[in-house]
Amino acid sequence: VIRIRNRHENDRDCTAASPEPVLEVMNFLNEVAADYPRAVSFASGRPSETLFRDDLWTEAPSRFMKHLTGLHHGDANRAAKLLAQYGRTGGLINDLIAEQLRRDEGLACVPEQIVVTAGCQEAILLCLQALCTGPADVVLVRNPTYIGITGAAHYLDVKLLAVEPAFGERFSDRLASLVSSLNVTGSVPRALYLTPDFDNPTGSVLPIEERRAILEICSRSRIAVLEDNPYGMFCYDGDRLPTMAAIDEAGVVIYMSTYSKTICPALRVGCAVVPPRLFGSWSESRSLVTELIQRKSFLTVNTSQFNQAVVGGVLLLENCSLGRCARQAADHYRHNRNAMLASLERAFSIRDCGIEWNRPGGGFFLTLSLPFTFGRREVLACAEDYQVLPMPMSFFSLSGSSHTNSVRLAFSNVEQPDIEIGIDRLAQYVRKRLVA
Ligand SMILES: Cc1ncc(COP(=O)(O)O)c(C=O)c1O
């Protein structure tokens, strides 16, 4: 097991990220999944392979080449050379992405605000690196949180702090008091990372009034909101809420997008969108874009232009909106979510001993609360004796030692009959634990 040490290892602050879990957790899960290939896995939030559209991908590059040739006065040879050469670090398809974000997310942006990245993961990494340059700088997160931000923070040696509301307390109220107390301790909160829509790992949604309150607090304290939105287009009930970027008037939201879930993860194409006036300043905005590009030029040089050509071609073929594809996908995922809810209802008919679950309105994940601790040992027991793999929620907690009584269940890439089988197996395990 690889153990990373970082400069915060000796911190006493119980909300600070402990250095150990991230790599170890990923290793552990990969090993368990490899050791029990026949187990029904609710562990990974991959998009459904049944939705992959190889016909679209094969058509997309030639559609994009036509477009690029048009931009070069019909010179196909020039366009081909340009595509195969090292590319602009900021990206090749920024104009198409800007249009897609306008149509699908209501985000008014221009290509110059966008840095195309190797997936959202690189956008997270670049933003953390550019925003946190001083020793007192910290990034705020919900707890539990997406493992990608925890991993990026460890990689960069950036300190994360959890905003953890007490029972019944609003997130924004906790955020406001944490920010004031940090002012006293000398820590400088530079960013707040959030997945407001159908959060990974919990599946929850931030209400609109919370979005507004958070923007207000962050604007007052010059804290950038890193809005990560891979699941917003997969909404199963009612209307979507506006993204925080779409209602951001103060210029605090850096929006991060990815094509991993709407097209496919193999592309490794995503982006960061810097607001036109960061904290009200046009020049701060320009210098952040420049800084992200400079840092990227040493990290990945540029995002694969071949892969950008696939994304660009798909966008051209789909009239710069992924709405149609995402609606089809959402139908599929909604069925999966419903199958999981129905299976849970059947398998745990008595909800009286601390067994509860949420009904996510979108996304890939559901939270199941259990009346006992569920960690590594329990995952192994489930895999070995019951051939089912849930994901302990504690794996996503900053300390690795909170949220010990719940699991994340991913329903995105499991066939519907397997959802029922897997939940039945999990229920057998839970029943055995309850009578033991
Ligand atoms: C919250 C969150 N952000 C981003 C991503 C996707 O990142 P990438 O674009 O690097 O594939 C995921 C995928 O699991 C995710 O859950």
The ligand as a Tripos MOL2 file, in Angstrom:
@<TRIPOS>MOLECULE
LIG
   16    16     1     0     0
SMALL
NO_CHARGES

@<TRIPOS>ATOM
      1 C1        -18.0970   14.5730   -8.8220 C.3       1 LIG1
      2 C2        -17.3550   14.1120  -10.0270 C.ar      1 LIG1
      3 N1        -16.6230   14.9790  -10.7340 N.ar      1 LIG1
      4 C3        -16.0210   14.6250  -11.8810 C.ar      1 LIG1
      5 C4        -16.1120   13.3420  -12.3590 C.ar      1 LIG1
      6 C5        -15.5570   12.9790  -13.7070 C.3       1 LIG1
      7 O1        -14.2930   13.3370  -13.8460 O.3       1 LIG1
      8 P1        -13.5290   13.1370  -15.2540 P.3       1 LIG1
      9 O2        -14.0440   14.1870  -16.1880 O.co2     1 LIG1
     10 O3        -12.1220   13.3730  -14.8570 O.co2     1 LIG1
     11 O4        -13.8000   11.7690  -15.7710 O.co2     1 LIG1
     12 C6        -16.7930   12.3840  -11.6390 C.ar      1 LIG1
     13 C7        -16.7950   10.9980  -12.0690 C.2       1 LIG1
     14 O5        -16.8680   10.0590  -11.3410 O.2       1 LIG1
     15 C8        -17.4530   12.7850  -10.4570 C.ar      1 LIG1
     16 O6        -18.1990   11.9280   -9.7600 O.3       1 LIG1
@<TRIPOS>BOND
     1     1     2 1
     2     2     3 ar
     3     2    15 ar
     4     3     4 ar
     5     4     5 ar
     6     5     6 1
     7     5    12 ar
     8     6     7 1
     9     7     8 1
    10     8     9 2
    11     8    10 1
    12     8    11 1
    13    12    13 1
    14    12    15 ar
    15    13    14 2
    16    15    16 1
@<TRIPOS>SUBSTRUCTURE
     1 LIG1         1 GROUP 0 **** ****
